[in-house]
Amino acid sequence: QVQLVESGGGLVQAGGSLNLSCAASGRIWRMNVMGWYRQVPGKQRESVARITSDGTTNYADSVKGRFTISRDNAKNTVALEMNNLKPEDTGVYYCIAMIVGARLPSYWGQGTQVTVST
């Protein structure tokens, strides 16, 4: 089993910044991809950013150039730096862990709320 615990999030004005962090424990060594999904009101959960154990990153088009994902393999942590936030970034952000090539994440954190006001 893998446990994922998020921190960060909150309320910010449009154009502002927030940082999310996620600490993983358990059999995380089996999960070579970590990242973030989000649940925007009225929409399905979507992948925001993912990073492999060797540092290869993947971003949703909507966040490219604004969000940066990073990972510390020694500490089993993953972080998401979010800049120039927009109201449409509002949602619940979930830390995820998965095996590369899998269609969906194997493990999810409990989620943290990000609210961007106009």
N, C-alpha and C positions, 0 to 999 in steps of 0.2 A: 504494500500500500504506500501511497504518497500523500502527504499532507501539504497543503499550500495555504499560507496565511498572508493576506494583503495588508498593507498600511498605506496611508496617504489618502488622496482624494479630498473632497470638500467642495466649497463654493468659491467661485472666482468670477470676476467680470470678464467679458469678452476681450480678447487680446492679452489676457494674463497667462500665467504659467502654473502648473501643478506637477508634482512628482509622485509616482506610485512605486511602491516596493513590494516585493513578494519573497518570502522565505520558504524554502522547500525542505521537507524532512522525509525520512523513510527511504524507500527504494528508488530514489530519484535518479540513480545512476542508469536505470533502464530507460529513462525518458530523455532522449537527446535533443528534444525541442521544448523550449519554454517560451511563454509569451503572454499576450493579453487579448482577450475578446471583450466585446461590449454589447450590452443590451440597450438599445435606444428605444424609447417608448413607441409602440406601434410597429416595431420592426423585429425581425429575427436577430438572434445573436450573430455577430460578425467578427471575423478576425481583424484585429487592429495592427498588431505587430508580433512577429515571431523571430526567435533567434536560436540557431543550433549550437551545439556544444563547441563547434570550431569557429563560431562567430558569424556565420552567414545569417544575414537578416532579410526579412520580408515585411513590407508595409502595405497596408491598404492605400489605395490611390488617394483617398480623402485626407490622409494624415501625412503623406510624404512631404518632407521638408519642414514639418512642424513637430513631429514626434521622433524621439530617439530611444531605441531599446538597447539595453546593455545587460551583460550577464557576468557574474562572478562564479566560475565553476568551483573554486575552492570553498566558497561560502554557501554554495547552492542558493544563490539569490538572483533575481532578475528585477530590473528597474525600468520604468518608462518615464522619460522626461517629456512633458507635454508643453509646448509653447504656442503662442498665438492662438489660444483656444477660442472656439466658436460656439455659439449656442447649440448648434447641431452636434457638438461633441458630448452634450449632456447624456448621461446614461449610467448604468451600472457596469463597472469594469471588473472583469474576472481574470485572475491569474490562471494560466493553464500549463499543463505538462502533457507531452505526447511523444509518440515514436515517429521519427521522420517517415514521411510517406503515408501516414495514417490519414483517414478522411476527417476524423474528429478527434479532439483531445480526449485523453484517457482520464485525466484528473482536472478538477476545477476547484478554485478557491471559493470562499463564501461570497465574494463580491464587495466592491466598495463604490459608493456613490460619487459621481462627478457631476457637478451642476455649474453650467456656465450661463451667467446672466447677461442680458443686453445692456 
